[in-house]
Amino acid sequence: MTAFSRNEIIQNNHSIIWQLKSVNHKYLEISIHLPDHIKYLEQIISKKIKKCVFRDLLKWPGVIIKKNINDIQDTLILSHFESTLNKLSEFRLIEEYRKKLKNKINAIDIKYDPNRLEQEIAIIISKTDINEELDRISIHIKRLFNILNKERLVGLKLNFILQEVMRESNTITSKAININIIESAIEIKMLTEQIREQVQNIE
């Protein structure tokens, strides 16, 4: 089964584009294509892939970075990679679900409308889509840093933003079907709660 994931992040004066592809393969084989200036991240990325993917997948990760390359932190590059990898895994799980569902229906030998089945599957997929929540969390975090850098009397504003991040994280936890995404959402919730405790001391 072929799967593809693409994730583009544009922040301030830089743009990062991750592209991942997987196809069926007897053994796990990883091929990584990174710009020369971040080749040293290949080992870290390879380990993350091995933790996430199925044994029969062949992976081709690649990244395109535009503008002010030297100003981009490794943590930012890797976090975007993990987001793209999670999307790929999510797609794989959805396709596995679709395949198993069709096999079960065929096994009991009943007639069904293929178009209706695809519609129902599409509804299920839409209910597990977390892209909007991720986009809103990104916006909230950017707003949080803007407040810290430019404003005074920030306590109430920060608390409100952190409440919104917590709300989006709760939604992701309830919608996601990928264990890695669920664990990441839980970690976000824990970190957000820790920050909220510190914010209580800020006016």
Rosetta constraint file for C-alpha pairs under 8 A:
AtomPair CA 1 CA 22 HARMONIC 7.77 0.50
AtomPair CA 1 CA 23 HARMONIC 5.51 0.50
AtomPair CA 1 CA 24 HARMONIC 5.37 0.50
AtomPair CA 2 CA 21 HARMONIC 7.30 0.50
AtomPair CA 2 CA 22 HARMONIC 5.50 0.50
AtomPair CA 2 CA 23 HARMONIC 4.32 0.50
AtomPair CA 2 CA 24 HARMONIC 6.68 0.50
AtomPair CA 3 CA 21 HARMONIC 5.69 0.50
AtomPair CA 3 CA 22 HARMONIC 5.17 0.50
AtomPair CA 3 CA 23 HARMONIC 6.55 0.50
AtomPair CA 3 CA 88 HARMONIC 6.66 0.50
AtomPair CA 3 CA 91 HARMONIC 6.88 0.50
AtomPair CA 3 CA 92 HARMONIC 6.59 0.50
AtomPair CA 4 CA 19 HARMONIC 7.53 0.50
AtomPair CA 4 CA 20 HARMONIC 5.70 0.50
AtomPair CA 4 CA 21 HARMONIC 4.43 0.50
AtomPair CA 4 CA 22 HARMONIC 6.47 0.50
AtomPair CA 4 CA 88 HARMONIC 6.24 0.50
AtomPair CA 5 CA 18 HARMONIC 7.98 0.50
AtomPair CA 5 CA 19 HARMONIC 5.84 0.50
AtomPair CA 5 CA 20 HARMONIC 5.10 0.50
AtomPair CA 5 CA 21 HARMONIC 6.41 0.50
AtomPair CA 5 CA 84 HARMONIC 6.20 0.50
AtomPair CA 5 CA 85 HARMONIC 7.40 0.50
AtomPair CA 5 CA 87 HARMONIC 6.31 0.50
AtomPair CA 5 CA 88 HARMONIC 5.16 0.50
AtomPair CA 6 CA 17 HARMONIC 7.14 0.50
AtomPair CA 6 CA 18 HARMONIC 5.61 0.50
AtomPair CA 6 CA 19 HARMONIC 4.52 0.50
AtomPair CA 6 CA 20 HARMONIC 6.37 0.50
AtomPair CA 6 CA 84 HARMONIC 6.37 0.50
AtomPair CA 7 CA 17 HARMONIC 5.65 0.50
AtomPair CA 7 CA 18 HARMONIC 5.20 0.50
AtomPair CA 7 CA 19 HARMONIC 6.65 0.50
AtomPair CA 7 CA 80 HARMONIC 7.51 0.50
AtomPair CA 7 CA 83 HARMONIC 7.75 0.50
AtomPair CA 7 CA 84 HARMONIC 5.60 0.50
AtomPair CA 8 CA 15 HARMONIC 7.15 0.50
AtomPair CA 8 CA 16 HARMONIC 5.66 0.50
AtomPair CA 8 CA 17 HARMONIC 4.29 0.50
AtomPair CA 8 CA 18 HARMONIC 6.43 0.50
AtomPair CA 9 CA 15 HARMONIC 5.69 0.50
AtomPair CA 9 CA 16 HARMONIC 5.24 0.50
AtomPair CA 9 CA 17 HARMONIC 6.43 0.50
AtomPair CA 9 CA 80 HARMONIC 7.60 0.50
AtomPair CA 10 CA 14 HARMONIC 6.00 0.50
AtomPair CA 10 CA 15 HARMONIC 4.44 0.50
AtomPair CA 10 CA 16 HARMONIC 6.55 0.50
AtomPair CA 11 CA 15 HARMONIC 6.46 0.50
AtomPair CA 13 CA 67 HARMONIC 6.58 0.50
AtomPair CA 13 CA 68 HARMONIC 7.05 0.50
AtomPair CA 14 CA 65 HARMONIC 7.44 0.50
AtomPair CA 14 CA 66 HARMONIC 5.84 0.50
AtomPair CA 14 CA 67 HARMONIC 5.09 0.50
AtomPair CA 14 CA 68 HARMONIC 6.33 0.50
AtomPair CA 14 CA 69 HARMONIC 7.60 0.50
AtomPair CA 14 CA 72 HARMONIC 7.65 0.50
AtomPair CA 15 CA 65 HARMONIC 5.78 0.50
AtomPair CA 15 CA 66 HARMONIC 5.15 0.50
AtomPair CA 15 CA 67 HARMONIC 6.83 0.50
AtomPair CA 16 CA 63 HARMONIC 7.04 0.50
AtomPair CA 16 CA 64 HARMONIC 5.87 0.50
AtomPair CA 16 CA 65 HARMONIC 4.68 0.50
AtomPair CA 16 CA 66 HARMONIC 6.57 0.50
AtomPair CA 16 CA 77 HARMONIC 7.43 0.50
AtomPair CA 16 CA 80 HARMONIC 7.91 0.50
AtomPair CA 17 CA 63 HARMONIC 5.49 0.50
AtomPair CA 17 CA 64 HARMONIC 5.01 0.50
AtomPair CA 17 CA 65 HARMONIC 6.40 0.50
AtomPair CA 18 CA 61 HARMONIC 7.31 0.50
AtomPair CA 18 CA 62 HARMONIC 5.83 0.50
AtomPair CA 18 CA 63 HARMONIC 4.44 0.50
AtomPair CA 18 CA 64 HARMONIC 6.52 0.50
AtomPair CA 18 CA 80 HARMONIC 7.43 0.50
AtomPair CA 18 CA 81 HARMONIC 6.38 0.50
AtomPair CA 18 CA 84 HARMONIC 6.66 0.50
AtomPair CA 19 CA 60 HARMONIC 7.96 0.50
AtomPair CA 19 CA 61 HARMONIC 5.89 0.50
AtomPair CA 19 CA 62 HARMONIC 5.27 0.50
AtomPair CA 19 CA 63 HARMONIC 6.21 0.50
AtomPair CA 19 CA 84 HARMONIC 7.54 0.50
AtomPair CA 20 CA 59 HARMONIC 6.87 0.50
AtomPair CA 20 CA 60 HARMONIC 5.61 0.50
AtomPair CA 20 CA 61 HARMONIC 4.56 0.50
AtomPair CA 20 CA 62 HARMONIC 6.47 0.50
AtomPair CA 20 CA 84 HARMONIC 7.29 0.50
AtomPair CA 20 CA 85 HARMONIC 7.19 0.50
AtomPair CA 20 CA 88 HARMONIC 7.27 0.50
AtomPair CA 21 CA 58 HARMONIC 7.81 0.50
AtomPair CA 21 CA 59 HARMONIC 5.60 0.50
AtomPair CA 21 CA 60 HARMONIC 5.27 0.50
AtomPair CA 21 CA 61 HARMONIC 6.74 0.50
AtomPair CA 21 CA 88 HARMONIC 7.83 0.50
AtomPair CA 22 CA 57 HARMONIC 5.80 0.50
AtomPair CA 22 CA 58 HARMONIC 5.07 0.50
AtomPair CA 22 CA 59 HARMONIC 4.70 0.50
AtomPair CA 22 CA 60 HARMONIC 6.69 0.50
AtomPair CA 23 CA 57 HARMONIC 5.67 0.50
AtomPair CA 23 CA 58 HARMONIC 5.34 0.50
AtomPair CA 23 CA 59 HARMONIC 7.21 0.50
AtomPair CA 24 CA 56 HARMONIC 5.69 0.50
AtomPair CA 24 CA 57 HARMONIC 5.21 0.50
AtomPair CA 24 CA 58 HARMONIC 6.44 0.50
AtomPair CA 25 CA 29 HARMONIC 7.91 0.50
AtomPair CA 25 CA 56 HARMONIC 4.80 0.50
AtomPair CA 25 CA 57 HARMONIC 5.38 0.50
AtomPair CA 25 CA 58 HARMONIC 5.87 0.50
AtomPair CA 26 CA 55 HARMONIC 7.73 0.50
AtomPair CA 26 CA 56 HARMONIC 5.18 0.50
AtomPair CA 26 CA 57 HARMONIC 7.65 0.50
AtomPair CA 27 CA 55 HARMONIC 6.06 0.50
AtomPair CA 27 CA 56 HARMONIC 5.21 0.50
AtomPair CA 27 CA 57 HARMONIC 6.95 0.50
AtomPair CA 27 CA 58 HARMONIC 7.62 0.50
AtomPair CA 28 CA 54 HARMONIC 7.72 0.50
AtomPair CA 28 CA 55 HARMONIC 5.23 0.50
AtomPair CA 28 CA 56 HARMONIC 5.54 0.50
AtomPair CA 28 CA 57 HARMONIC 5.35 0.50
AtomPair CA 28 CA 58 HARMONIC 5.63 0.50
AtomPair CA 28 CA 59 HARMONIC 7.99 0.50
AtomPair CA 29 CA 57 HARMONIC 7.07 0.50
AtomPair CA 29 CA 58 HARMONIC 4.98 0.50
AtomPair CA 29 CA 59 HARMONIC 6.57 0.50
AtomPair CA 30 CA 46 HARMONIC 7.23 0.50
AtomPair CA 30 CA 58 HARMONIC 5.95 0.50
AtomPair CA 30 CA 59 HARMONIC 4.99 0.50
AtomPair CA 30 CA 60 HARMONIC 6.48 0.50
AtomPair CA 31 CA 58 HARMONIC 7.89 0.50
AtomPair CA 31 CA 59 HARMONIC 5.99 0.50
AtomPair CA 31 CA 60 HARMONIC 4.98 0.50
AtomPair CA 31 CA 61 HARMONIC 6.73 0.50
AtomPair CA 32 CA 42 HARMONIC 6.87 0.50
AtomPair CA 32 CA 46 HARMONIC 7.92 0.50
AtomPair CA 32 CA 59 HARMONIC 7.80 0.50
AtomPair CA 32 CA 60 HARMONIC 5.70 0.50
AtomPair CA 32 CA 61 HARMONIC 5.03 0.50
AtomPair CA 32 CA 62 HARMONIC 6.21 0.50
AtomPair CA 33 CA 60 HARMONIC 7.36 0.50
AtomPair CA 33 CA 61 HARMONIC 6.15 0.50
AtomPair CA 33 CA 62 HARMONIC 4.80 0.50
AtomPair CA 33 CA 63 HARMONIC 7.19 0.50
AtomPair CA 34 CA 38 HARMONIC 6.48 0.50
AtomPair CA 34 CA 39 HARMONIC 5.79 0.50
AtomPair CA 34 CA 42 HARMONIC 7.57 0.50
AtomPair CA 34 CA 61 HARMONIC 8.00 0.50
AtomPair CA 34 CA 62 HARMONIC 5.67 0.50
AtomPair CA 34 CA 63 HARMONIC 5.84 0.50
AtomPair CA 34 CA 64 HARMONIC 7.82 0.50
AtomPair CA 35 CA 39 HARMONIC 6.34 0.50
AtomPair CA 35 CA 63 HARMONIC 7.35 0.50
AtomPair CA 35 CA 64 HARMONIC 7.46 0.50
AtomPair CA 38 CA 42 HARMONIC 7.83 0.50
AtomPair CA 41 CA 45 HARMONIC 6.23 0.50
AtomPair CA 42 CA 46 HARMONIC 6.00 0.50
AtomPair CA 43 CA 47 HARMONIC 6.34 0.50
AtomPair CA 44 CA 48 HARMONIC 6.45 0.50
AtomPair CA 45 CA 49 HARMONIC 6.27 0.50
AtomPair CA 45 CA 78 HARMONIC 7.67 0.50
AtomPair CA 46 CA 50 HARMONIC 6.31 0.50
AtomPair CA 47 CA 51 HARMONIC 6.38 0.50
AtomPair CA 48 CA 52 HARMONIC 6.38 0.50
AtomPair CA 48 CA 82 HARMONIC 7.83 0.50
AtomPair CA 49 CA 53 HARMONIC 5.88 0.50
AtomPair CA 49 CA 85 HARMONIC 7.62 0.50
AtomPair CA 52 CA 85 HARMONIC 7.90 0.50
AtomPair CA 52 CA 89 HARMONIC 7.48 0.50
AtomPair CA 52 CA 180 HARMONIC 7.60 0.50
AtomPair CA 53 CA 57 HARMONIC 6.79 0.50
AtomPair CA 53 CA 89 HARMONIC 7.02 0.50
AtomPair CA 65 CA 69 HARMONIC 6.77 0.50
AtomPair CA 68 CA 72 HARMONIC 7.21 0.50
AtomPair CA 72 CA 76 HARMONIC 6.99 0.50
AtomPair CA 72 CA 77 HARMONIC 7.38 0.50
AtomPair CA 73 CA 77 HARMONIC 6.62 0.50
AtomPair CA 74 CA 78 HARMONIC 6.11 0.50
AtomPair CA 75 CA 79 HARMONIC 5.97 0.50
AtomPair CA 76 CA 80 HARMONIC 6.29 0.50
AtomPair CA 77 CA 81 HARMONIC 6.31 0.50
AtomPair CA 78 CA 82 HARMONIC 6.18 0.50
AtomPair CA 79 CA 83 HARMONIC 6.30 0.50
AtomPair CA 80 CA 84 HARMONIC 6.29 0.50
AtomPair CA 81 CA 85 HARMONIC 6.11 0.50
AtomPair CA 82 CA 86 HARMONIC 6.07 0.50
AtomPair CA 83 CA 87 HARMONIC 6.36 0.50
AtomPair CA 84 CA 88 HARMONIC 6.36 0.50
AtomPair CA 85 CA 89 HARMONIC 6.26 0.50
AtomPair CA 86 CA 90 HARMONIC 6.02 0.50
AtomPair CA 86 CA 178 HARMONIC 7.59 0.50
AtomPair CA 86 CA 180 HARMONIC 7.08 0.50
AtomPair CA 86 CA 181 HARMONIC 6.50 0.50
AtomPair CA 87 CA 91 HARMONIC 6.19 0.50
AtomPair CA 88 CA 92 HARMONIC 6.29 0.50
AtomPair CA 89 CA 93 HARMONIC 6.23 0.50
AtomPair CA 89 CA 178 HARMONIC 7.08 0.50
AtomPair CA 90 CA 94 HARMONIC 6.25 0.50
AtomPair CA 90 CA 177 HARMONIC 7.09 0.50
AtomPair CA 90 CA 178 HARMONIC 5.87 0.50
AtomPair CA 91 CA 95 HARMONIC 6.21 0.50
AtomPair CA 92 CA 96 HARMONIC 6.12 0.50
AtomPair CA 93 CA 97 HARMONIC 6.11 0.50
AtomPair CA 93 CA 177 HARMONIC 7.67 0.50
AtomPair CA 93 CA 178 HARMONIC 7.41 0.50
AtomPair CA 94 CA 98 HARMONIC 6.20 0.50
AtomPair CA 94 CA 125 HARMONIC 7.08 0.50
AtomPair CA 95 CA 99 HARMONIC 6.15 0.50
AtomPair CA 96 CA 100 HARMONIC 6.12 0.50
AtomPair CA 97 CA 101 HARMONIC 6.05 0.50
AtomPair CA 98 CA 102 HARMONIC 6.27 0.50
AtomPair CA 98 CA 121 HARMONIC 7.02 0.50
AtomPair CA 99 CA 103 HARMONIC 6.19 0.50
AtomPair CA 100 CA 104 HARMONIC 6.18 0.50
AtomPair CA 101 CA 105 HARMONIC 6.31 0.50
AtomPair CA 102 CA 106 HARMONIC 6.13 0.50
AtomPair CA 103 CA 107 HARMONIC 6.00 0.50
AtomPair CA 104 CA 108 HARMONIC 6.53 0.50
AtomPair CA 105 CA 109 HARMONIC 6.49 0.50
AtomPair CA 105 CA 110 HARMONIC 6.59 0.50
AtomPair CA 106 CA 110 HARMONIC 6.74 0.50
AtomPair CA 112 CA 116 HARMONIC 7.86 0.50
AtomPair CA 112 CA 117 HARMONIC 7.50 0.50
AtomPair CA 113 CA 117 HARMONIC 6.27 0.50
AtomPair CA 114 CA 118 HARMONIC 6.25 0.50
AtomPair CA 115 CA 119 HARMONIC 6.25 0.50
AtomPair CA 116 CA 120 HARMONIC 6.26 0.50
AtomPair CA 117 CA 121 HARMONIC 6.20 0.50
AtomPair CA 118 CA 122 HARMONIC 6.00 0.50
AtomPair CA 119 CA 123 HARMONIC 6.30 0.50
AtomPair CA 120 CA 124 HARMONIC 6.43 0.50
AtomPair CA 121 CA 125 HARMONIC 6.18 0.50
AtomPair CA 122 CA 126 HARMONIC 6.11 0.50
AtomPair CA 123 CA 127 HARMONIC 6.35 0.50
AtomPair CA 124 CA 128 HARMONIC 6.61 0.50
AtomPair CA 125 CA 129 HARMONIC 6.28 0.50
AtomPair CA 127 CA 175 HARMONIC 6.65 0.50
AtomPair CA 128 CA 175 HARMONIC 4.74 0.50
AtomPair CA 128 CA 176 HARMONIC 5.55 0.50
AtomPair CA 128 CA 177 HARMONIC 7.05 0.50
AtomPair CA 129 CA 175 HARMONIC 7.22 0.50
AtomPair CA 129 CA 176 HARMONIC 7.48 0.50
AtomPair CA 130 CA 134 HARMONIC 6.31 0.50
AtomPair CA 130 CA 172 HARMONIC 6.00 0.50
AtomPair CA 130 CA 175 HARMONIC 7.09 0.50
AtomPair CA 130 CA 176 HARMONIC 7.13 0.50
AtomPair CA 131 CA 135 HARMONIC 6.15 0.50
AtomPair CA 132 CA 136 HARMONIC 6.21 0.50
AtomPair CA 133 CA 137 HARMONIC 6.20 0.50
AtomPair CA 133 CA 168 HARMONIC 5.52 0.50
AtomPair CA 133 CA 169 HARMONIC 7.62 0.50
AtomPair CA 133 CA 171 HARMONIC 7.51 0.50
AtomPair CA 133 CA 172 HARMONIC 6.86 0.50
AtomPair CA 134 CA 138 HARMONIC 6.23 0.50
AtomPair CA 134 CA 168 HARMONIC 7.71 0.50
AtomPair CA 135 CA 139 HARMONIC 6.34 0.50
AtomPair CA 136 CA 140 HARMONIC 6.14 0.50
AtomPair CA 136 CA 168 HARMONIC 7.56 0.50
AtomPair CA 137 CA 141 HARMONIC 6.15 0.50
AtomPair CA 137 CA 164 HARMONIC 7.92 0.50
AtomPair CA 137 CA 165 HARMONIC 5.65 0.50
AtomPair CA 137 CA 168 HARMONIC 6.77 0.50
AtomPair CA 138 CA 142 HARMONIC 6.24 0.50
AtomPair CA 139 CA 143 HARMONIC 6.17 0.50
AtomPair CA 140 CA 144 HARMONIC 6.08 0.50
AtomPair CA 140 CA 161 HARMONIC 6.13 0.50
AtomPair CA 140 CA 162 HARMONIC 7.91 0.50
AtomPair CA 140 CA 164 HARMONIC 7.54 0.50
AtomPair CA 140 CA 165 HARMONIC 6.76 0.50
AtomPair CA 141 CA 145 HARMONIC 6.39 0.50
AtomPair CA 142 CA 146 HARMONIC 6.31 0.50
AtomPair CA 143 CA 147 HARMONIC 6.24 0.50
AtomPair CA 144 CA 148 HARMONIC 6.34 0.50
AtomPair CA 144 CA 158 HARMONIC 6.41 0.50
AtomPair CA 144 CA 161 HARMONIC 6.89 0.50
AtomPair CA 145 CA 149 HARMONIC 6.10 0.50
AtomPair CA 146 CA 150 HARMONIC 5.95 0.50
AtomPair CA 146 CA 151 HARMONIC 7.79 0.50
AtomPair CA 147 CA 151 HARMONIC 5.16 0.50
AtomPair CA 147 CA 152 HARMONIC 7.85 0.50
AtomPair CA 147 CA 154 HARMONIC 6.77 0.50
AtomPair CA 147 CA 158 HARMONIC 7.71 0.50
AtomPair CA 148 CA 152 HARMONIC 7.73 0.50
AtomPair CA 148 CA 154 HARMONIC 7.16 0.50
AtomPair CA 153 CA 202 HARMONIC 7.72 0.50
AtomPair CA 153 CA 203 HARMONIC 5.30 0.50
AtomPair CA 154 CA 158 HARMONIC 5.98 0.50
AtomPair CA 154 CA 202 HARMONIC 7.08 0.50
AtomPair CA 154 CA 203 HARMONIC 6.23 0.50
AtomPair CA 155 CA 159 HARMONIC 6.19 0.50
AtomPair CA 155 CA 199 HARMONIC 6.02 0.50
AtomPair CA 155 CA 200 HARMONIC 6.96 0.50
AtomPair CA 155 CA 201 HARMONIC 7.83 0.50
AtomPair CA 155 CA 202 HARMONIC 4.96 0.50
AtomPair CA 155 CA 203 HARMONIC 4.68 0.50
AtomPair CA 156 CA 160 HARMONIC 6.25 0.50
AtomPair CA 156 CA 203 HARMONIC 7.35 0.50
AtomPair CA 157 CA 161 HARMONIC 6.30 0.50
AtomPair CA 158 CA 162 HARMONIC 6.12 0.50
AtomPair CA 158 CA 199 HARMONIC 7.04 0.50
AtomPair CA 159 CA 163 HARMONIC 6.19 0.50
AtomPair CA 159 CA 196 HARMONIC 6.32 0.50
AtomPair CA 159 CA 199 HARMONIC 6.69 0.50
AtomPair CA 159 CA 200 HARMONIC 7.91 0.50
AtomPair CA 160 CA 164 HARMONIC 6.45 0.50
AtomPair CA 161 CA 165 HARMONIC 6.35 0.50
AtomPair CA 162 CA 166 HARMONIC 6.14 0.50
AtomPair CA 162 CA 192 HARMONIC 6.36 0.50
AtomPair CA 162 CA 195 HARMONIC 7.98 0.50
AtomPair CA 162 CA 196 HARMONIC 6.71 0.50
AtomPair CA 163 CA 167 HARMONIC 6.18 0.50
AtomPair CA 164 CA 168 HARMONIC 6.25 0.50
AtomPair CA 165 CA 169 HARMONIC 6.12 0.50
AtomPair CA 165 CA 189 HARMONIC 7.95 0.50
AtomPair CA 165 CA 192 HARMONIC 7.38 0.50
AtomPair CA 166 CA 170 HARMONIC 6.18 0.50
AtomPair CA 166 CA 188 HARMONIC 7.82 0.50
AtomPair CA 166 CA 189 HARMONIC 5.73 0.50
AtomPair CA 166 CA 192 HARMONIC 6.69 0.50
AtomPair CA 166 CA 193 HARMONIC 7.94 0.50
AtomPair CA 167 CA 171 HARMONIC 6.39 0.50
AtomPair CA 168 CA 172 HARMONIC 6.27 0.50
AtomPair CA 169 CA 173 HARMONIC 6.22 0.50
AtomPair CA 169 CA 185 HARMONIC 5.39 0.50
AtomPair CA 169 CA 186 HARMONIC 7.28 0.50
AtomPair CA 169 CA 188 HARMONIC 6.83 0.50
AtomPair CA 169 CA 189 HARMONIC 6.26 0.50
AtomPair CA 170 CA 174 HARMONIC 6.37 0.50
AtomPair CA 170 CA 185 HARMONIC 7.42 0.50
AtomPair CA 170 CA 189 HARMONIC 7.68 0.50
AtomPair CA 171 CA 175 HARMONIC 6.14 0.50
AtomPair CA 172 CA 176 HARMONIC 5.70 0.50
AtomPair CA 172 CA 181 HARMONIC 7.95 0.50
AtomPair CA 172 CA 182 HARMONIC 7.17 0.50
AtomPair CA 172 CA 185 HARMONIC 6.50 0.50
AtomPair CA 173 CA 181 HARMONIC 7.68 0.50
AtomPair CA 173 CA 182 HARMONIC 5.13 0.50
AtomPair CA 173 CA 185 HARMONIC 5.92 0.50
AtomPair CA 173 CA 186 HARMONIC 7.08 0.50
AtomPair CA 176 CA 181 HARMONIC 6.53 0.50
AtomPair CA 176 CA 182 HARMONIC 6.18 0.50
AtomPair CA 177 CA 181 HARMONIC 7.76 0.50
AtomPair CA 177 CA 182 HARMONIC 7.51 0.50
AtomPair CA 178 CA 182 HARMONIC 6.36 0.50
AtomPair CA 179 CA 183 HARMONIC 6.12 0.50
AtomPair CA 180 CA 184 HARMONIC 6.16 0.50
AtomPair CA 181 CA 185 HARMONIC 6.11 0.50
AtomPair CA 182 CA 186 HARMONIC 6.25 0.50
AtomPair CA 183 CA 187 HARMONIC 6.23 0.50
AtomPair CA 184 CA 188 HARMONIC 6.23 0.50
AtomPair CA 185 CA 189 HARMONIC 6.29 0.50
AtomPair CA 186 CA 190 HARMONIC 6.31 0.50
AtomPair CA 187 CA 191 HARMONIC 6.18 0.50
AtomPair CA 188 CA 192 HARMONIC 5.93 0.50
AtomPair CA 189 CA 193 HARMONIC 6.13 0.50
AtomPair CA 190 CA 194 HARMONIC 6.35 0.50
AtomPair CA 191 CA 195 HARMONIC 6.29 0.50
AtomPair CA 192 CA 196 HARMONIC 6.14 0.50
AtomPair CA 193 CA 197 HARMONIC 6.34 0.50
AtomPair CA 194 CA 198 HARMONIC 6.67 0.50
AtomPair CA 195 CA 199 HARMONIC 6.18 0.50
AtomPair CA 196 CA 200 HARMONIC 6.45 0.50
AtomPair CA 197 CA 201 HARMONIC 7.74 0.50
AtomPair CA 198 CA 202 HARMONIC 7.45 0.50
